[in-house]
Amino acid sequence: APGGGDCGLIPAGISVRQLHMLFKPTGMTFSRYVLSRRLERVRSLLALQPRRKIIDLASSCGIESTTVFYRAFRNAFGVTPTAYRRSLLGTESAAERNEHSDLVHPVRPLGLQS
């Protein structure tokens, strides 16, 4: 869908409306589903490639807006991407440890966010 948030991922033979109707019972839009999958992938890559630039990882997963990425990552996982990476590397600050000390790998479904 040109200009839409679906990034050309709509399968052949299915309309945008049909796709949205398929996702309606889940309470999550197709665009939110795609973003949540991309965020999960970035989080996985942060663990696998901790020295790579965060924004490069996000871009490689199809997230083009840094603003959207940082906001969505924090909403989804309860920490910033930088704090998450630092927690993996053991270099987080005391403030960052306190920020998510009760969270091992927090996940909040994006479909429930507004």
Phi, psi and omega in degrees: 000106182302134178077350181271175181271012185268356171052035177068022184263006181285124181299148177300141176087006178229134181277163177301317180300315178299318180298315179295324178293325177295325182274342184307314180297340181279344183079007181235136176284162177300317180298319178294321178298313180299315180298319180296321177294320179294319179297319177299320180294316177300317180299318178296317180293327176301324179285323182279328184228064188295343181268349180284147180300135182302315183294330175294321177297315180299315180298320180294341179263006175092012178262114187267332183263121179294323179298311179299316182300306184297319179294314182294321180298313180297318178296322183284321190243355175082000178218161175286160176301322180296314179295322178297313180297317179299323178294327178290323183273350182074024181245018182288153179281166178300321179296319179293322177299317179293326181299324183225035182296332180269003184246117177281296173219079187293141176221125174240122182302131181295333181296342181264357179275156175244000000 
